[in-house]
Amino acid sequence: MSIRAIADKLGVSKSQVQRDIEKELQAAAEGRKKIAGLIIDLELAKLDALEKKAWEHITDGELSAIDRVLRSMERRAKLLGLDPPAKVDVQGLVEIHFDKEDEDL
């Protein structure tokens, strides 16, 4: 339904309907943020457990476990947004072709 139709059906103004929609969208966004935070906390707890076990292997002389700890550290940094965004250098040629019909543009 359009905002006007909703307003007419509820007997309120269009601006009231818009405010109510914005309020609900904001509440939904906050709910998603909370859920995302909980998921991140859960993932970090899993990484903690994995790293603890890998450190046991490292102290027992199994040096291949170092790679597992490093991968875990990389994942943690990604989850927490600790690494700066990677720069991508794009170089190349761009060719633009116009059809005869487009010459007036």
N, C-alpha and C positions, 0 to 999 in steps of 0.2 A: 504494500500500500504506500501511497505517497504520504509525505508529511502532512499535507493539507487534508487528505482523506482521514488520516489518523486523528488529526486535530478536530475535524468535524464530528467524527464518531465519538470521541471522548468529551467533546464540548469544551475544549480548551484552545488556546492560541497556538499558532504554528511555532512561535518562539518557545513556548513551554514544552512542546513536543521535542524540539531540537535540543533544548537544555536537558530534558530527561534522557534522550538518546545518548548525548555526550556523557552524561553522568554514568549511565550503564556501561558504555564503552570504556570509560576510565576505570570503573570497578573491575571489569573483565580483564583489562590490561594489568591492573595491580595483582589480580588473582594469578595471572600467568607468570608475573614476576616472582611471586612467592613460590609457586610450583617450581619454576626454573631454579630458584635458590635452593630449594630442598633437593632437587636432583643433583645440583652441583655439589652440595654437601655430601650426599650419598656417594657420588663418584670420587670425591676427595678421600672419603673414609676407605673406600675400596683400594685406592692408590696407596694410602698409608699402610694398609695390611699387606699389600703386594710388596711394597718397598721393605717393610720389616722382614718379611720372609726372604727376600732377595739379599738383604744385608747379612742374614744368617749364613747364606750360601757363600757370600763373599768372604766373610770372616773364617769360614771353613776351608778357604783356599780355592773356591770355584770362581775364578775371575771372570768367566763368561757371564756371570750374573750382573756384572757392572753394566753391560748393555741394557739389561732389563731395567735397572734403576734409572739409567739415563733416559730411556723411553718413557718411563713413568714420570720423570721430572719434566720432560717435554710436554706430555699430556696435561700435567698439572698447570704448567705455564699457559697452555692454550685455554684451559678451562677458566683460569683466572684472568685471562687477557693481559698477561705480563709481558709478552713479546710484542715489539712494535710491528705494525703491519709491514708486510714484505713489499718492497718496491718492485714494480714490474716495468722493465724498459722495453717498449714496443717500438720497433723500427721497421720500416718497410715502405713500399711505394703504394700510393693510392691512385687508382685510375678512375676517372669519371667519364662516362660516355653518355652523350645525349642523342636521342633519336631526332630525326629531322623535325618532327612535330613539336619538340620541346625547345627549339631554337628561339622562340619568342619569349621564353622565360628569362 
